[in-house]
């Protein structure tokens, strides 16, 4: 029996996870200083990006954009609500749905952390060069588009999240 494997290509999912962990190694200490987990930060980042919407952001959208499964999101939101970082309410257009908003405290954390994170991204841009970082973003966008089935509309994805 041969010790070699039939794989020709490098393990792309593992490399992507390694890259994520390498980047997060710079971010996690700041998150912990603010009392946030990785998941809580992802939720706050999404809510910060949608803060201009006075109606709030539907939980299905938060789950999709923060890459959290529904049951995990429920626990994360409960802890964040307890800690005064978010507010939840029924969607005015559809009482079966819930919307979420970052509180003033949550938005202050987004503001404070965005400065640290943007400084790290600026450092990465200096190290890699603006063109290479742009290429990295473009390649990641292409891989995501290539691997994302276009058969489901955003509405269908939202309905799946609610089930």
C-alpha positions as CSV (number, residue, x, y, z in Angstrom):
1,X,0.0,0.0,0.0
2,X,1.4,3.4,-1.0
3,X,1.8,6.2,1.5
4,X,1.0,8.8,-1.1
5,X,-2.5,10.3,-1.5
6,X,-4.4,10.8,-4.7
7,X,-4.6,14.5,-4.0
8,X,-3.0,16.8,-6.5
9,X,-4.1,20.2,-5.2
10,X,-3.5,21.7,-1.8
11,X,-6.3,21.6,0.8
12,X,-8.1,24.9,0.0
13,X,-10.6,24.8,2.8
14,X,-7.8,24.2,5.3
15,X,-5.8,27.1,3.8
16,X,-8.8,29.4,4.0
17,X,-9.3,28.4,7.7
18,X,-5.6,29.0,8.4
19,X,-5.8,32.4,6.7
20,X,-8.9,33.3,8.8
21,X,-7.2,32.2,12.0
22,X,-4.1,34.1,11.1
23,X,-6.1,37.3,10.6
24,X,-8.3,36.7,13.6
25,X,-5.2,36.2,15.8
26,X,-4.7,40.0,15.5
27,X,-8.4,40.8,16.1
28,X,-9.3,38.5,19.0
29,X,-7.4,40.3,21.7
30,X,-9.3,43.5,20.9
31,X,-12.6,41.6,20.8
32,X,-11.8,40.1,24.3
33,X,-10.9,43.5,25.6
34,X,-14.5,44.6,24.7
35,X,-16.0,41.4,26.1
36,X,-17.0,40.0,22.7
37,X,-16.8,36.5,21.2
38,X,-16.0,36.1,17.5
39,X,-19.7,35.4,16.8
40,X,-20.9,38.4,18.8
41,X,-18.5,40.6,16.8
42,X,-19.8,39.2,13.5
43,X,-23.3,40.1,14.6
44,X,-22.3,43.6,15.7
45,X,-20.4,44.1,12.5
46,X,-23.5,43.2,10.4
47,X,-25.7,45.4,12.5
48,X,-23.2,48.2,12.3
49,X,-23.2,47.9,8.5
50,X,-27.1,48.2,8.6
51,X,-27.3,50.7,11.4
52,X,-28.9,53.3,9.1
53,X,-32.1,51.2,8.8
54,X,-34.4,52.4,11.6
55,X,-36.6,49.3,11.2
56,X,-33.7,47.0,12.2
57,X,-32.2,44.0,10.5
58,X,-34.2,40.7,10.1
59,X,-32.6,37.9,12.0
60,X,-32.4,35.7,8.9
61,X,-30.3,38.3,7.2
62,X,-28.1,38.6,10.3
63,X,-27.6,34.8,10.3
64,X,-26.6,34.8,6.6
65,X,-24.3,37.7,6.8
66,X,-22.7,36.7,10.1
67,X,-22.4,33.1,9.0
68,X,-24.3,31.7,12.0
69,X,-26.8,28.9,12.0
70,X,-30.2,29.8,13.4
71,X,-29.9,27.9,16.7
72,X,-26.4,29.4,17.4
73,X,-27.7,32.9,16.5
74,X,-30.5,32.6,19.0
75,X,-28.1,32.0,21.8
76,X,-25.7,34.7,20.7
77,X,-28.5,37.2,20.4
78,X,-29.9,36.3,23.9
79,X,-26.5,36.9,25.5
80,X,-26.0,40.2,23.5
81,X,-29.5,41.4,24.5
82,X,-28.7,40.5,28.2
83,X,-25.5,42.5,27.9
84,X,-27.2,45.5,26.4
85,X,-25.5,45.3,23.0
86,X,-28.7,44.7,20.9
87,X,-32.4,45.1,21.0
88,X,-34.9,42.6,19.4
89,X,-38.4,43.4,18.2
90,X,-41.1,41.8,16.1
91,X,-41.0,42.8,12.4
92,X,-43.7,45.4,11.8
93,X,-44.5,44.0,8.4
94,X,-44.5,40.3,9.5
95,X,-45.0,39.5,13.2
96,X,-43.6,36.0,12.6
97,X,-40.2,37.5,12.0
98,X,-37.8,39.2,14.4
99,X,-35.6,42.3,13.7
100,X,-32.5,43.2,15.6
101,X,-30.8,46.6,16.2
102,X,-27.5,47.4,17.8
103,X,-27.9,49.6,20.9
104,X,-25.8,52.7,21.5
105,X,-23.4,50.6,23.5
106,X,-23.2,48.0,20.7
107,X,-22.5,50.8,18.1
108,X,-19.8,52.3,20.3
109,X,-18.1,48.9,20.4
110,X,-18.4,48.7,16.6
111,X,-16.8,52.2,16.3
112,X,-14.0,51.4,18.7
113,X,-13.2,48.0,17.1
114,X,-13.5,49.3,13.6
115,X,-10.5,51.6,14.2
116,X,-8.3,48.7,15.4
117,X,-9.5,46.4,12.6
118,X,-9.0,49.0,9.9
119,X,-5.5,49.7,11.3
120,X,-4.7,46.0,10.9
121,X,-6.1,46.0,7.3
122,X,-3.9,49.1,6.5
123,X,-0.9,47.2,7.9
124,X,-1.8,44.2,5.6
125,X,-2.2,46.6,2.7
126,X,1.3,48.0,3.4
127,X,2.8,44.5,3.7
128,X,1.1,43.0,0.6
129,X,0.7,46.1,-1.4
130,X,-2.6,47.7,-2.4
131,X,-2.7,45.7,-5.7
132,X,-2.1,42.3,-4.1
133,X,-4.7,42.9,-1.4
134,X,-7.2,44.0,-4.1
135,X,-6.4,40.8,-6.0
136,X,-7.0,38.7,-2.8
137,X,-10.4,40.3,-2.3
138,X,-11.2,39.8,-6.0
139,X,-10.1,36.2,-6.0
140,X,-12.1,35.4,-2.9
141,X,-15.2,37.1,-4.4
142,X,-14.7,34.9,-7.5
143,X,-14.4,31.7,-5.5
144,X,-17.5,32.6,-3.5
145,X,-19.4,33.3,-6.7
146,X,-18.1,30.1,-8.4
147,X,-19.1,27.9,-5.4
148,X,-22.4,29.6,-4.6
149,X,-25.4,28.0,-6.3
150,X,-27.5,30.6,-8.1
151,X,-30.6,28.5,-7.9
152,X,-31.8,30.0,-4.6
153,X,-33.0,33.6,-4.4
154,X,-32.3,35.7,-1.2
155,X,-35.9,35.3,-0.3
156,X,-35.6,31.5,-0.5
157,X,-32.5,31.5,1.6
158,X,-34.3,33.6,4.2
159,X,-37.2,31.2,4.3
160,X,-34.8,28.3,4.8
161,X,-33.2,30.2,7.7
162,X,-36.6,30.6,9.4
163,X,-37.4,26.9,9.2
